[in-house]
Amino acid sequence: MSDVEKRVKEVTARTLKINVGRIANDARFVEDLGAESIQSVELVAAFEEEFDIEMDEEEALEVKTVGKAIEFIEKML
């Protein structure tokens, strides 16, 4: 597991208040992990803070799975 992957999963678990062990790379934020729309925005903000990056909110909200979030953030770093 890469550092980015580990941190994305930790931030996701903390933001959605779920066990990090439940988070697979192919897990969808809404359908599988139960993220509500406000939590999606909170996740974007949490990823920005964790990785000290600025994400385009529209693009970021198009990211539907944990694996895609990892790829998206890795490209930005």
N, CA, C, O and CB atoms as a CASP TS submission, in Angstrom:
PFRMAT TS
TARGET T0000
AUTHOR 0000-0000-0000
METHOD Language model
MODEL 1
PARENT N/A
ATOM      1  N   MET     1       0.844  -1.192   0.000  1.00  0.00           N
ATOM      2  CA  MET     1       0.000   0.000   0.000  1.00  0.00           C
ATOM      3  C   MET     1       0.881   1.244   0.000  1.00  0.00           C
ATOM      4  O   MET     1       1.779   1.384   0.831  1.00  0.00           O
ATOM      5  CB  MET     1      -0.956   0.005   1.224  1.00  0.00           C
ATOM      6  N   SER     2       0.612   2.144  -0.943  1.00  0.00           N
ATOM      7  CA  SER     2       1.402   3.370  -1.011  1.00  0.00           C
ATOM      8  C   SER     2       1.024   4.304   0.139  1.00  0.00           C
ATOM      9  O   SER     2      -0.015   4.132   0.776  1.00  0.00           O
ATOM     10  CB  SER     2       1.196   4.075  -2.371  1.00  0.00           C
ATOM     11  N   ASP     3       1.870   5.283   0.391  1.00  0.00           N
ATOM     12  CA  ASP     3       1.607   6.276   1.428  1.00  0.00           C
ATOM     13  C   ASP     3       0.326   7.044   1.103  1.00  0.00           C
ATOM     14  O   ASP     3      -0.497   7.300   1.982  1.00  0.00           O
ATOM     15  CB  ASP     3       2.803   7.249   1.569  1.00  0.00           C
ATOM     16  N   VAL     4       0.169   7.406  -0.171  1.00  0.00           N
ATOM     17  CA  VAL     4      -1.034   8.144  -0.581  1.00  0.00           C
ATOM     18  C   VAL     4      -2.277   7.293  -0.327  1.00  0.00           C
ATOM     19  O   VAL     4      -3.271   7.784   0.209  1.00  0.00           O
ATOM     20  CB  VAL     4      -0.952   8.548  -2.082  1.00  0.00           C
ATOM     21  N   GLU     5      -2.219   6.027  -0.710  1.00  0.00           N
ATOM     22  CA  GLU     5      -3.361   5.131  -0.511  1.00  0.00           C
ATOM     23  C   GLU     5      -3.724   5.034   0.969  1.00  0.00           C
ATOM     24  O   GLU     5      -4.896   5.125   1.334  1.00  0.00           O
ATOM     25  CB  GLU     5      -3.052   3.732  -1.073  1.00  0.00           C
ATOM     26  N   LYS     6      -2.721   4.851   1.810  1.00  0.00           N
ATOM     27  CA  LYS     6      -2.939   4.731   3.256  1.00  0.00           C
ATOM     28  C   LYS     6      -3.597   6.002   3.807  1.00  0.00           C
ATOM     29  O   LYS     6      -4.552   5.933   4.581  1.00  0.00           O
ATOM     30  CB  LYS     6      -1.598   4.460   3.987  1.00  0.00           C
ATOM     31  N   ARG     7      -3.075   7.150   3.401  1.00  0.00           N
ATOM     32  CA  ARG     7      -3.600   8.423   3.903  1.00  0.00           C
ATOM     33  C   ARG     7      -5.007   8.705   3.379  1.00  0.00           C
ATOM     34  O   ARG     7      -5.845   9.227   4.113  1.00  0.00           O
ATOM     35  CB  ARG     7      -2.666   9.564   3.514  1.00  0.00           C
ATOM     36  N   VAL     8      -5.274   8.363   2.109  1.00  0.00           N
ATOM     37  CA  VAL     8      -6.622   8.547   1.555  1.00  0.00           C
ATOM     38  C   VAL     8      -7.616   7.711   2.359  1.00  0.00           C
ATOM     39  O   VAL     8      -8.698   8.190   2.700  1.00  0.00           O
ATOM     40  CB  VAL     8      -6.665   8.152   0.043  1.00  0.00           C
ATOM     41  N   LYS     9      -7.258   6.473   2.659  1.00  0.00           N
ATOM     42  CA  LYS     9      -8.157   5.597   3.411  1.00  0.00           C
ATOM     43  C   LYS     9      -8.359   6.099   4.839  1.00  0.00           C
ATOM     44  O   LYS     9      -9.470   6.034   5.365  1.00  0.00           O
ATOM     45  CB  LYS     9      -7.609   4.168   3.434  1.00  0.00           C
ATOM     46  N   GLU    10      -7.303   6.597   5.467  1.00  0.00           N
ATOM     47  CA  GLU    10      -7.431   7.123   6.833  1.00  0.00           C
ATOM     48  C   GLU    10      -8.337   8.353   6.859  1.00  0.00           C
ATOM     49  O   GLU    10      -9.190   8.480   7.737  1.00  0.00           O
ATOM     50  CB  GLU    10      -6.044   7.475   7.408  1.00  0.00           C
ATOM     51  N   VAL    11      -8.151   9.258   5.898  1.00  0.00           N
ATOM     52  CA  VAL    11      -8.983  10.468   5.827  1.00  0.00           C
ATOM     53  C   VAL    11     -10.438  10.079   5.561  1.00  0.00           C
ATOM     54  O   VAL    11     -11.352  10.637   6.168  1.00  0.00           O
ATOM     55  CB  VAL    11      -8.465  11.434   4.716  1.00  0.00           C
ATOM     56  N   THR    12     -10.651   9.129   4.660  1.00  0.00           N
ATOM     57  CA  THR    12     -12.002   8.668   4.336  1.00  0.00           C
ATOM     58  C   THR    12     -12.670   8.070   5.573  1.00  0.00           C
ATOM     59  O   THR    12     -13.823   8.382   5.869  1.00  0.00           O
ATOM     60  CB  THR    12     -11.964   7.630   3.191  1.00  0.00           C
ATOM     61  N   ALA    13     -11.953   7.221   6.289  1.00  0.00           N
ATOM     62  CA  ALA    13     -12.501   6.585   7.494  1.00  0.00           C
ATOM     63  C   ALA    13     -12.863   7.631   8.547  1.00  0.00           C
ATOM     64  O   ALA    13     -13.925   7.563   9.165  1.00  0.00           O
ATOM     65  CB  ALA    13     -11.492   5.578   8.077  1.00  0.00           C
ATOM     66  N   ARG    14     -11.969   8.593   8.740  1.00  0.00           N
ATOM     67  CA  ARG    14     -12.193   9.645   9.738  1.00  0.00           C
ATOM     68  C   ARG    14     -13.398  10.513   9.345  1.00  0.00           C
ATOM     69  O   ARG    14     -14.242  10.823  10.186  1.00  0.00           O
ATOM     70  CB  ARG    14     -10.922  10.527   9.892  1.00  0.00           C
ATOM     71  N   THR    15     -13.474  10.896   8.084  1.00  0.00           N
ATOM     72  CA  THR    15     -14.544  11.788   7.631  1.00  0.00           C
ATOM     73  C   THR    15     -15.905  11.101   7.643  1.00  0.00           C
ATOM     74  O   THR    15     -16.903  11.703   8.039  1.00  0.00           O
ATOM     75  CB  THR    15     -14.241  12.298   6.231  1.00  0.00           C
ATOM     76  N   LEU    16     -15.947   9.849   7.212  1.00  0.00           N
ATOM     77  CA  LEU    16     -17.219   9.124   7.135  1.00  0.00           C
ATOM     78  C   LEU    16     -17.534   8.342   8.414  1.00  0.00           C
ATOM     79  O   LEU    16     -18.587   7.714   8.532  1.00  0.00           O
ATOM     80  CB  LEU    16     -17.196   8.173   5.953  1.00  0.00           C
ATOM     81  N   LYS    17     -16.595   8.394   9.371  1.00  0.00           N
ATOM     82  CA  LYS    17     -16.773   7.702  10.657  1.00  0.00           C
ATOM     83  C   LYS    17     -17.042   6.209  10.458  1.00  0.00           C
ATOM     84  O   LYS    17     -18.005   5.653  10.988  1.00  0.00           O
ATOM     85  CB  LYS    17     -17.926   8.338  11.448  1.00  0.00           C
ATOM     86  N   ILE    18     -16.159   5.581   9.676  1.00  0.00           N
ATOM     87  CA  ILE    18     -16.250   4.137   9.445  1.00  0.00           C
ATOM     88  C   ILE    18     -14.882   3.513   9.710  1.00  0.00           C
ATOM     89  O   ILE    18     -13.875   4.214   9.808  1.00  0.00           O
ATOM     90  CB  ILE    18     -16.735   3.824   7.987  1.00  0.00           C
ATOM     91  N   ASN    19     -14.863   2.203   9.823  1.00  0.00           N
ATOM     92  CA  ASN    19     -13.623   1.478  10.071  1.00  0.00           C
ATOM     93  C   ASN    19     -12.783   1.467   8.796  1.00  0.00           C
ATOM     94  O   ASN    19     -13.286   1.160   7.715  1.00  0.00           O
ATOM     95  CB  ASN    19     -13.914   0.029  10.553  1.00  0.00           C
ATOM     96  N   VAL    20     -11.508   1.802   8.928  1.00  0.00           N
ATOM     97  CA  VAL    20     -10.618   1.852   7.764  1.00  0.00           C
ATOM     98  C   VAL    20     -10.522   0.496   7.071  1.00  0.00           C
ATOM     99  O   VAL    20     -10.242   0.434   5.873  1.00  0.00           O
ATOM    100  CB  VAL    20      -9.223   2.320   8.184  1.00  0.00           C
ATOM    101  N   GLY    21     -10.749  -0.580   7.801  1.00  0.00           N
ATOM    102  CA  GLY    21     -10.725  -1.924   7.241  1.00  0.00           C
ATOM    103  C   GLY    21     -11.844  -2.193   6.236  1.00  0.00           C
ATOM    104  O   GLY    21     -11.757  -3.127   5.438  1.00  0.00           O
ATOM    105  N   ARG    22     -12.884  -1.379   6.277  1.00  0.00           N
ATOM    106  CA  ARG    22     -14.021  -1.519   5.338  1.00  0.00           C
ATOM    107  C   ARG    22     -13.726  -0.905   3.982  1.00  0.00           C
ATOM    108  O   ARG    22     -14.489  -1.101   3.036  1.00  0.00           O
ATOM    109  CB  ARG    22     -15.272  -0.871   5.921  1.00  0.00           C
ATOM    110  N   ILE    23     -12.638  -0.170   3.873  1.00  0.00           N
ATOM    111  CA  ILE    23     -12.408   0.641   2.680  1.00  0.00           C
ATOM    112  C   ILE    23     -11.506  -0.089   1.686  1.00  0.00           C
ATOM    113  O   ILE    23     -10.301  -0.226   1.897  1.00  0.00           O
ATOM    114  CB  ILE    23     -11.789   1.991   3.064  1.00  0.00           C
ATOM    115  N   ALA    24     -12.118  -0.552   0.603  1.00  0.00           N
ATOM    116  CA  ALA    24     -11.369  -1.188  -0.488  1.00  0.00           C
ATOM    117  C   ALA    24     -11.153  -0.151  -1.582  1.00  0.00           C
ATOM    118  O   ALA    24     -11.884   0.837  -1.659  1.00  0.00           O
ATOM    119  CB  ALA    24     -12.125  -2.451  -1.048  1.00  0.00           C
ATOM    120  N   ASN    25     -10.150  -0.374  -2.431  1.00  0.00           N
ATOM    121  CA  ASN    25      -9.877   0.583  -3.501  1.00  0.00           C
ATOM    122  C   ASN    25     -11.039   0.727  -4.478  1.00  0.00           C
ATOM    123  O   ASN    25     -11.232   1.791  -5.067  1.00  0.00           O
ATOM    124  CB  ASN    25      -8.639   0.169  -4.252  1.00  0.00           C
ATOM    125  N   ASP    26     -11.817  -0.351  -4.651  1.00  0.00           N
ATOM    126  CA  ASP    26     -12.946  -0.257  -5.582  1.00  0.00           C
ATOM    127  C   ASP    26     -14.239   0.178  -4.894  1.00  0.00           C
ATOM    128  O   ASP    26     -15.299   0.205  -5.520  1.00  0.00           O
ATOM    129  CB  ASP    26     -13.162  -1.594  -6.268  1.00  0.00           C
ATOM    130  N   ALA    27     -14.154   0.519  -3.610  1.00  0.00           N
ATOM    131  CA  ALA    27     -15.342   0.976  -2.874  1.00  0.00           C
ATOM    132  C   ALA    27     -15.780   2.344  -3.403  1.00  0.00           C
ATOM    133  O   ALA    27     -14.972   3.251  -3.598  1.00  0.00           O
ATOM    134  CB  ALA    27     -15.052   1.050  -1.341  1.00  0.00           C
ATOM    135  N   ARG    28     -17.086   2.453  -3.624  1.00  0.00           N
ATOM    136  CA  ARG    28     -17.654   3.727  -4.081  1.00  0.00           C
ATOM    137  C   ARG    28     -18.039   4.532  -2.840  1.00  0.00           C
ATOM    138  O   ARG    28     -18.629   3.999  -1.900  1.00  0.00           O
ATOM    139  CB  ARG    28     -18.904   3.503  -5.030  1.00  0.00           C
ATOM    140  N   PHE    29     -17.698   5.819  -2.852  1.00  0.00           N
ATOM    141  CA  PHE    29     -17.937   6.659  -1.677  1.00  0.00           C
ATOM    142  C   PHE    29     -19.404   6.670  -1.264  1.00  0.00           C
ATOM    143  O   PHE    29     -19.714   6.516  -0.082  1.00  0.00           O
ATOM    144  CB  PHE    29     -17.474   8.078  -1.951  1.00  0.00           C
ATOM    145  N   VAL    30     -20.307   6.849  -2.219  1.00  0.00           N
ATOM    146  CA  VAL    30     -21.725   6.971  -1.880  1.00  0.00           C
ATOM    147  C   VAL    30     -22.374   5.603  -1.691  1.00  0.00           C
ATOM    148  O   VAL    30     -22.935   5.316  -0.634  1.00  0.00           O
ATOM    149  CB  VAL    30     -22.463   7.752  -2.967  1.00  0.00           C
ATOM    150  N   GLU    31     -22.294   4.761  -2.725  1.00  0.00           N
ATOM    151  CA  GLU    31     -23.018   3.490  -2.699  1.00  0.00           C
ATOM    152  C   GLU    31     -22.469   2.497  -1.673  1.00  0.00           C
ATOM    153  O   GLU    31     -23.242   1.824  -0.991  1.00  0.00           O
ATOM    154  CB  GLU    31     -22.980   2.865  -4.065  1.00  0.00           C
ATOM    155  N   ASP    32     -21.135   2.398  -1.557  1.00  0.00           N
ATOM    156  CA  ASP    32     -20.542   1.384  -0.680  1.00  0.00           C
ATOM    157  C   ASP    32     -20.201   1.901   0.714  1.00  0.00           C
ATOM    158  O   ASP    32     -20.311   1.173   1.700  1.00  0.00           O
ATOM    159  CB  ASP    32     -19.302   0.837  -1.317  1.00  0.00           C
ATOM    160  N   LEU    33     -19.785   3.166   0.785  1.00  0.00           N
ATOM    161  CA  LEU    33     -19.329   3.700   2.079  1.00  0.00           C
ATOM    162  C   LEU    33     -20.346   4.628   2.736  1.00  0.00           C
ATOM    163  O   LEU    33     -20.140   5.089   3.858  1.00  0.00           O
ATOM    164  CB  LEU    33     -18.024   4.442   1.897  1.00  0.00           C
ATOM    165  N   GLY    34     -21.442   4.899   2.032  1.00  0.00           N
ATOM    166  CA  GLY    34     -22.541   5.665   2.629  1.00  0.00           C
ATOM    167  C   GLY    34     -22.326   7.160   2.733  1.00  0.00           C
ATOM    168  O   GLY    34     -22.971   7.815   3.552  1.00  0.00           O
ATOM    169  N   ALA    35     -21.435   7.717   1.925  1.00  0.00           N
ATOM    170  CA  ALA    35     -21.199   9.167   1.972  1.00  0.00           C
ATOM    171  C   ALA    35     -22.439   9.904   1.476  1.00  0.00           C
ATOM    172  O   ALA    35     -23.030   9.538   0.460  1.00  0.00           O
ATOM    173  CB  ALA    35     -19.955   9.558   1.119  1.00  0.00           C
ATOM    174  N   GLU    36     -22.818  10.935   2.200  1.00  0.00           N
ATOM    175  CA  GLU    36     -23.913  11.800   1.762  1.00  0.00           C
ATOM    176  C   GLU    36     -23.278  12.996   1.048  1.00  0.00           C
ATOM    177  O   GLU    36     -22.067  13.197   1.134  1.00  0.00           O
ATOM    178  CB  GLU    36     -24.824  12.262   2.982  1.00  0.00           C
ATOM    179  N   SER    37     -24.084  13.781   0.352  1.00  0.00           N
ATOM    180  CA  SER    37     -23.511  14.848  -0.474  1.00  0.00           C
ATOM    181  C   SER    37     -22.652  15.823   0.332  1.00  0.00           C
ATOM    182  O   SER    37     -21.598  16.249  -0.142  1.00  0.00           O
ATOM    183  CB  SER    37     -24.619  15.609  -1.169  1.00  0.00           C
ATOM    184  N   ILE    38     -23.081  16.177   1.528  1.00  0.00           N
ATOM    185  CA  ILE    38     -22.279  17.099   2.338  1.00  0.00           C
ATOM    186  C   ILE    38     -20.946  16.446   2.715  1.00  0.00           C
ATOM    187  O   ILE    38     -19.920  17.122   2.790  1.00  0.00           O
ATOM    188  CB  ILE    38     -23.054  17.522   3.616  1.00  0.00           C
ATOM    189  N   GLN    39     -20.963  15.142   2.949  1.00  0.00           N
ATOM    190  CA  GLN    39     -19.724  14.444   3.302  1.00  0.00           C
ATOM    191  C   GLN    39     -18.767  14.384   2.114  1.00  0.00           C
ATOM    192  O   GLN    39     -17.550  14.358   2.298  1.00  0.00           O
ATOM    193  CB  GLN    39     -20.034  13.025   3.799  1.00  0.00           C
ATOM    194  N   SER    40     -19.308  14.362   0.898  1.00  0.00           N
ATOM    195  CA  SER    40     -18.444  14.378  -0.281  1.00  0.00           C
ATOM    196  C   SER    40     -17.636  15.672  -0.316  1.00  0.00           C
ATOM    197  O   SER    40     -16.442  15.663  -0.616  1.00  0.00           O
ATOM    198  CB  SER    40     -19.279  14.226  -1.576  1.00  0.00           C
ATOM    199  N   VAL    41     -18.300  16.779  -0.005  1.00  0.00           N
ATOM    200  CA  VAL    41     -17.616  18.077   0.048  1.00  0.00           C
ATOM    201  C   VAL    41     -16.600  18.081   1.194  1.00  0.00           C
ATOM    202  O   VAL    41     -15.490  18.590   1.040  1.00  0.00           O
ATOM    203  CB  VAL    41     -18.643  19.238   0.226  1.00  0.00           C
ATOM    204  N   GLU    42     -16.978  17.518   2.330  1.00  0.00           N
ATOM    205  CA  GLU    42     -16.054  17.425   3.474  1.00  0.00           C
ATOM    206  C   GLU    42     -14.839  16.571   3.123  1.00  0.00           C
ATOM    207  O   GLU    42     -13.722  16.877   3.541  1.00  0.00           O
ATOM    208  CB  GLU    42     -16.775  16.834   4.708  1.00  0.00           C
ATOM    209  N   LEU    43     -15.051  15.510   2.363  1.00  0.00           N
ATOM    210  CA  LEU    43     -13.936  14.654   1.945  1.00  0.00           C
ATOM    211  C   LEU    43     -12.946  15.423   1.077  1.00  0.00           C
ATOM    212  O   LEU    43     -11.734  15.317   1.266  1.00  0.00           O
ATOM    213  CB  LEU    43     -14.458  13.429   1.184  1.00  0.00           C
ATOM    214  N   VAL    44     -13.464  16.197   0.127  1.00  0.00           N
ATOM    215  CA  VAL    44     -12.591  16.999  -0.735  1.00  0.00           C
ATOM    216  C   VAL    44     -11.747  17.938   0.129  1.00  0.00           C
ATOM    217  O   VAL    44     -10.535  18.043  -0.058  1.00  0.00           O
ATOM    218  CB  VAL    44     -13.425  17.810  -1.775  1.00  0.00           C
ATOM    219  N   ALA    45     -12.394  18.612   1.067  1.00  0.00           N
ATOM    220  CA  ALA    45     -11.682  19.539   1.953  1.00  0.00           C
ATOM    221  C   ALA    45     -10.640  18.804   2.800  1.00  0.00           C
ATOM    222  O   ALA    45      -9.537  19.307   3.011  1.00  0.00           O
ATOM    223  CB  ALA    45     -12.678  20.276   2.866  1.00  0.00           C
ATOM    224  N   ALA    46     -10.997  17.617   3.278  1.00  0.00           N
ATOM    225  CA  ALA    46     -10.075  16.836   4.110  1.00  0.00           C
ATOM    226  C   ALA    46      -8.866  16.363   3.301  1.00  0.00           C
ATOM    227  O   ALA    46      -7.742  16.370   3.804  1.00  0.00           O
ATOM    228  CB  ALA    46     -10.802  15.629   4.723  1.00  0.00           C
ATOM    229  N   PHE    47      -9.095  15.950   2.042  1.00  0.00           N
ATOM    230  CA  PHE    47      -7.976  15.540   1.185  1.00  0.00           C
ATOM    231  C   PHE    47      -7.073  16.732   0.888  1.00  0.00           C
ATOM    232  O   PHE    47      -5.849  16.597   0.885  1.00  0.00           O
ATOM    233  CB  PHE    47      -8.496  14.921  -0.134  1.00  0.00           C
ATOM    234  N   GLU    48      -7.668  17.897   0.638  1.00  0.00           N
ATOM    235  CA  GLU    48      -6.869  19.098   0.375  1.00  0.00           C
ATOM    236  C   GLU    48      -5.971  19.416   1.565  1.00  0.00           C
ATOM    237  O   GLU    48      -4.793  19.737   1.404  1.00  0.00           O
ATOM    238  CB  GLU    48      -7.782  20.299   0.063  1.00  0.00           C
ATOM    239  N   GLU    49      -6.544  19.323   2.755  1.00  0.00           N
ATOM    240  CA  GLU    49      -5.780  19.616   3.971  1.00  0.00           C
ATOM    241  C   GLU    49      -4.680  18.571   4.194  1.00  0.00           C
ATOM    242  O   GLU    49      -3.534  18.922   4.476  1.00  0.00           O
ATOM    243  CB  GLU    49      -6.719  19.668   5.193  1.00  0.00           C
ATOM    244  N   GLU    50      -5.032  17.296   4.069  1.00  0.00           N
ATOM    245  CA  GLU    50      -4.088  16.204   4.314  1.00  0.00           C
ATOM    246  C   GLU    50      -2.886  16.273   3.380  1.00  0.00           C
ATOM    247  O   GLU    50      -1.750  16.055   3.802  1.00  0.00           O
ATOM    248  CB  GLU    50      -4.787  14.860   4.156  1.00  0.00           C
ATOM    249  N   PHE    51      -3.140  16.577   2.110  1.00  0.00           N
ATOM    250  CA  PHE    51      -2.075  16.535   1.108  1.00  0.00           C
ATOM    251  C   PHE    51      -1.569  17.922   0.718  1.00  0.00           C
ATOM    252  O   PHE    51      -0.686  18.043  -0.132  1.00  0.00           O
ATOM    253  CB  PHE    51      -2.563  15.815  -0.124  1.00  0.00           C
ATOM    254  N   ASP    52      -2.122  18.970   1.334  1.00  0.00           N
ATOM    255  CA  ASP    52      -1.735  20.349   1.048  1.00  0.00           C
ATOM    256  C   ASP    52      -1.824  20.630  -0.457  1.00  0.00           C
ATOM    257  O   ASP    52      -0.870  21.095  -1.081  1.00  0.00           O
ATOM    258  CB  ASP    52      -0.306  20.626   1.564  1.00  0.00           C
ATOM    259  N   ILE    53      -3.004  20.333  -1.015  1.00  0.00           N
ATOM    260  CA  ILE    53      -3.249  20.548  -2.440  1.00  0.00           C
ATOM    261  C   ILE    53      -4.535  21.343  -2.611  1.00  0.00           C
ATOM    262  O   ILE    53      -5.320  21.476  -1.672  1.00  0.00           O
ATOM    263  CB  ILE    53      -3.331  19.197  -3.204  1.00  0.00           C
ATOM    264  N   GLU    54      -4.748  21.864  -3.799  1.00  0.00           N
ATOM    265  CA  GLU    54      -5.973  22.575  -4.159  1.00  0.00           C
ATOM    266  C   GLU    54      -6.652  21.754  -5.253  1.00  0.00           C
ATOM    267  O   GLU    54      -6.123  21.622  -6.356  1.00  0.00           O
ATOM    268  CB  GLU    54      -5.676  24.061  -4.639  1.00  0.00           C
ATOM    269  N   MET    55      -7.823  21.205  -4.943  1.00  0.00           N
ATOM    270  CA  MET    55      -8.536  20.366  -5.907  1.00  0.00           C
ATOM    271  C   MET    55      -9.665  21.155  -6.550  1.00  0.00           C
ATOM    272  O   MET    55     -10.349  21.927  -5.878  1.00  0.00           O
ATOM    273  CB  MET    55      -9.087  19.097  -5.227  1.00  0.00           C
ATOM    274  N   ASP    56      -9.862  20.964  -7.840  1.00  0.00           N
ATOM    275  CA  ASP    56     -11.021  21.533  -8.510  1.00  0.00           C
ATOM    276  C   ASP    56     -12.243  20.780  -7.991  1.00  0.00           C
ATOM    277  O   ASP    56     -12.355  19.569  -8.182  1.00  0.00           O
ATOM    278  CB  ASP    56     -10.896  21.437 -10.086  1.00  0.00           C
ATOM    279  N   GLU    57     -13.150  21.487  -7.341  1.00  0.00           N
ATOM    280  CA  GLU    57     -14.257  20.814  -6.648  1.00  0.00           C
ATOM    281  C   GLU    57     -15.132  20.000  -7.604  1.00  0.00           C
ATOM    282  O   GLU    57     -15.526  18.881  -7.275  1.00  0.00           O
ATOM    283  CB  GLU    57     -15.115  21.841  -5.918  1.00  0.00           C
ATOM    284  N   GLU    58     -15.441  20.548  -8.781  1.00  0.00           N
ATOM    285  CA  GLU    58     -16.267  19.807  -9.735  1.00  0.00           C
ATOM    286  C   GLU    58     -15.592  18.517 -10.173  1.00  0.00           C
ATOM    287  O   GLU    58     -16.212  17.454 -10.197  1.00  0.00           O
ATOM    288  CB  GLU    58     -16.573  20.671 -10.953  1.00  0.00           C
ATOM    289  N   GLU    59     -14.301  18.623 -10.521  1.00  0.00           N
ATOM    290  CA  GLU    59     -13.545  17.429 -10.922  1.00  0.00           C
ATOM    291  C   GLU    59     -13.487  16.434  -9.777  1.00  0.00           C
ATOM    292  O   GLU    59     -13.716  15.239  -9.967  1.00  0.00           O
ATOM    293  CB  GLU    59     -12.117  17.808 -11.372  1.00  0.00           C
ATOM    294  N   ALA    60     -13.179  16.934  -8.583  1.00  0.00           N
ATOM    295  CA  ALA    60     -13.034  16.060  -7.418  1.00  0.00           C
ATOM    296  C   ALA    60     -14.335  15.327  -7.109  1.00  0.00           C
ATOM    297  O   ALA    60     -14.307  14.157  -6.729  1.00  0.00           O
ATOM    298  CB  ALA    60     -12.590  16.869  -6.198  1.00  0.00           C
ATOM    299  N   LEU    61     -15.463  15.994  -7.266  1.00  0.00           N
ATOM    300  CA  LEU    61     -16.749  15.366  -6.960  1.00  0.00           C
ATOM    301  C   LEU    61     -17.150  14.339  -8.022  1.00  0.00           C
ATOM    302  O   LEU    61     -18.074  13.555  -7.803  1.00  0.00           O
ATOM    303  CB  LEU    61     -17.833  16.430  -6.835  1.00  0.00           C
ATOM    304  N   GLU    62     -16.472  14.338  -9.158  1.00  0.00           N
ATOM    305  CA  GLU    62     -16.695  13.318 -10.182  1.00  0.00           C
ATOM    306  C   GLU    62     -15.992  12.003  -9.829  1.00  0.00           C
ATOM    307  O   GLU    62     -16.298  10.955 -10.398  1.00  0.00           O
ATOM    308  CB  GLU    62     -16.206  13.824 -11.543  1.00  0.00           C
ATOM    309  N   VAL    63     -15.055  12.069  -8.893  1.00  0.00           N
ATOM    310  CA  VAL    63     -14.309  10.884  -8.468  1.00  0.00           C
ATOM    311  C   VAL    63     -15.234  10.057  -7.577  1.00  0.00           C
ATOM    312  O   VAL    63     -15.651  10.511  -6.512  1.00  0.00           O
ATOM    313  CB  VAL    63     -12.976  11.273  -7.711  1.00  0.00           C
ATOM    314  N   LYS    64     -15.547   8.847  -8.018  1.00  0.00           N
ATOM    315  CA  LYS    64     -16.578   8.065  -7.330  1.00  0.00           C
ATOM    316  C   LYS    64     -16.041   6.931  -6.462  1.00  0.00           C
ATOM    317  O   LYS    64     -16.762   6.430  -5.599  1.00  0.00           O
ATOM    318  CB  LYS    64     -17.513   7.497  -8.335  1.00  0.00           C
ATOM    319  N   THR    65     -14.780   6.512  -6.673  1.00  0.00           N
ATOM    320  CA  THR    65     -14.242   5.393  -5.894  1.00  0.00           C
ATOM    321  C   THR    65     -12.968   5.808  -5.161  1.00  0.00           C
ATOM    322  O   THR    65     -12.325   6.800  -5.503  1.00  0.00           O
ATOM    323  CB  THR    65     -13.959   4.185  -6.807  1.00  0.00           C
ATOM    324  N   VAL    66     -12.629   5.027  -4.155  1.00  0.00           N
ATOM    325  CA  VAL    66     -11.415   5.280  -3.375  1.00  0.00           C
ATOM    326  C   VAL    66     -10.187   5.188  -4.280  1.00  0.00           C
ATOM    327  O   VAL    66      -9.292   6.028  -4.197  1.00  0.00           O
ATOM    328  CB  VAL    66     -11.298   4.276  -2.196  1.00  0.00           C
ATOM    329  N   GLY    67     -10.142   4.177  -5.139  1.00  0.00           N
ATOM    330  CA  GLY    67      -9.006   4.008  -6.045  1.00  0.00           C
ATOM    331  C   GLY    67      -8.819   5.198  -6.972  1.00  0.00           C
ATOM    332  O   GLY    67      -7.693   5.631  -7.217  1.00  0.00           O
ATOM    333  N   LYS    68      -9.934   5.731  -7.491  1.00  0.00           N
ATOM    334  CA  LYS    68      -9.864   6.910  -8.372  1.00  0.00           C
ATOM    335  C   LYS    68      -9.395   8.137  -7.589  1.00  0.00           C
ATOM    336  O   LYS    68      -8.682   8.984  -8.127  1.00  0.00           O
ATOM    337  CB  LYS    68     -11.247   7.190  -9.024  1.00  0.00           C
ATOM    338  N   ALA    69      -9.789   8.231  -6.332  1.00  0.00           N
ATOM    339  CA  ALA    69      -9.332   9.343  -5.495  1.00  0.00           C
ATOM    340  C   ALA    69      -7.821   9.261  -5.300  1.00  0.00           C
ATOM    341  O   ALA    69      -7.126  10.276  -5.351  1.00  0.00           O
ATOM    342  CB  ALA    69     -10.055   9.334  -4.124  1.00  0.00           C
ATOM    343  N   ILE    70      -7.323   8.058  -5.079  1.00  0.00           N
ATOM    344  CA  ILE    70      -5.882   7.856  -4.908  1.00  0.00           C
ATOM    345  C   ILE    70      -5.145   8.294  -6.180  1.00  0.00           C
ATOM    346  O   ILE    70      -4.157   9.026  -6.110  1.00  0.00           O
ATOM    347  CB  ILE    70      -5.568   6.363  -4.578  1.00  0.00           C
ATOM    348  N   GLU    71      -5.632   7.842  -7.341  1.00  0.00           N
ATOM    349  CA  GLU    71      -5.018   8.219  -8.624  1.00  0.00           C
ATOM    350  C   GLU    71      -5.067   9.730  -8.829  1.00  0.00           C
ATOM    351  O   GLU    71      -4.076  10.336  -9.235  1.00  0.00           O
ATOM    352  CB  GLU    71      -5.727   7.506  -9.792  1.00  0.00           C
ATOM    353  N   PHE    72      -6.204  10.330  -8.551  1.00  0.00           N
ATOM    354  CA  PHE    72      -6.419  11.768  -8.721  1.00  0.00           C
ATOM    355  C   PHE    72      -5.407  12.560  -7.879  1.00  0.00           C
ATOM    356  O   PHE    72      -4.776  13.500  -8.362  1.00  0.00           O
ATOM    357  CB  PHE    72      -7.871  12.152  -8.327  1.00  0.00           C
ATOM    358  N   ILE    73      -5.272  12.158  -6.622  1.00  0.00           N
ATOM    359  CA  ILE    73      -4.357  12.861  -5.710  1.00  0.00           C
ATOM    360  C   ILE    73      -2.910  12.622  -6.095  1.00  0.00           C
ATOM    361  O   ILE    73      -2.097  13.545  -6.043  1.00  0.00           O
ATOM    362  CB  ILE    73      -4.589  12.416  -4.264  1.00  0.00           C
ATOM    363  N   GLU    74      -2.568  11.387  -6.485  1.00  0.00           N
ATOM    364  CA  GLU    74      -1.183  11.099  -6.897  1.00  0.00           C
ATOM    365  C   GLU    74      -0.772  11.968  -8.083  1.00  0.00           C
ATOM    366  O   GLU    74       0.373  12.413  -8.161  1.00  0.00           O
ATOM    367  CB  GLU    74      -1.025   9.606  -7.259  1.00  0.00           C
ATOM    368  N   LYS    75      -1.707  12.213  -9.012  1.00  0.00           N
ATOM    369  CA  LYS    75      -1.410  13.065 -10.174  1.00  0.00           C
ATOM    370  C   LYS    75      -1.135  14.501  -9.745  1.00  0.00           C
ATOM    371  O   LYS    75      -0.348  15.206 -10.377  1.00  0.00           O
ATOM    372  CB  LYS    75      -2.578  13.033 -11.178  1.00  0.00           C
ATOM    373  N   MET    76      -1.784  14.927  -8.675  1.00  0.00           N
ATOM    374  CA  MET    76      -1.645  16.309  -8.221  1.00  0.00           C
ATOM    375  C   MET    76      -0.375  16.534  -7.401  1.00  0.00           C
ATOM    376  O   MET    76       0.062  17.673  -7.236  1.00  0.00           O
ATOM    377  CB  MET    76      -2.852  16.703  -7.403  1.00  0.00           C
ATOM    378  N   LEU    77       0.209  15.472  -6.894  1.00  0.00           N
ATOM    379  CA  LEU    77       1.374  15.626  -6.002  1.00  0.00           C
ATOM    380  C   LEU    77       2.685  15.756  -6.745  1.00  0.00           C
ATOM    381  O   LEU    77       3.737  15.890  -6.121  1.00  0.00           O
ATOM    382  CB  LEU    77       1.462  14.457  -5.065  1.00  0.00           C
TER
END
